[in-house]
């Protein structure tokens, strides 16, 4: 009788959560494209002084309203400033306002939502009714009101856009906290004497971060749009700072004579917002446990 070789099956190594998430994200072509565009935008913003072919604030009146040429790939604006250079520098403003406004909204919204969801009762009622009052106004109108009070400037734009975005994050966090606060691990943490703050920040919030991360990514695109809208209305950053919405506002008077003044800043806004939206959709799909 021939000897039978018994081959012991080697169990596969369990795949870590991050590796599984990365594989799922990379398989989403649209999300990967959005991520690549976002990385390129960040690199352009960081190395703007090196990449920009001209000084974005150097006016050259003889070149005013020049159409795209070999020397000025995207043409020049009404003061003869290179549009490509201004768009490159404008990426700094848009990304900074988007990221910092979302960070402000997150820091306040997470605390308010966690307190409302965890403690409930009268505190929940007060916080959520305040959020509902803020949500009753269109975000851009509320941002305009804050900018009218605070004045123009990058920091004030960050504060205004961040404040009007707080209710969205507060409601998301509250709903997530309500769904997990009665789980066994929370009950066990409470039974062994952990404080309410420790339970919220050590046991509850780490388990509800997925929807918050997704909404924050999408929120950056909304903040960039709000920044452009404020700049277009003349309530954003102060001239001559290179900012995409301000460039659109300055170029609207030349829509027939020099349409490139509006076309290229508008494309920059569109591509940036689209990139963050694609990346946010990809994060949502990769983090959704029902799709695994």
Buried (B, 14 or more C-beta within 10 A) or exposed (E): EEEEEEEEEEEEEEEEEEEEBEEBBEEBEBBBBBBEBBEEBBEBBEEBEEBBEBBBBEBBEEBBBBEBEEEBEBBBBBBBBBBBBBBBBBBBBBBBBBBBBBBBBBEBBBBBBBBBBBBBEEEBEEBBEBBEEBBEEEBBEBBBEBBEEBEBBBEBBBBBBBBBBBBBBBBBBBBBBBEBBEEEEBEEBBEEEBEEEEBBBEBBBEBBBBBBBBBBBBBBBBBBBBBBBBBBBBBBBEBBBBBBBBBBBBBEEBEEEBEBBBBBBBEBBEEBBBBBBBBBBBBBBBBEEEEE
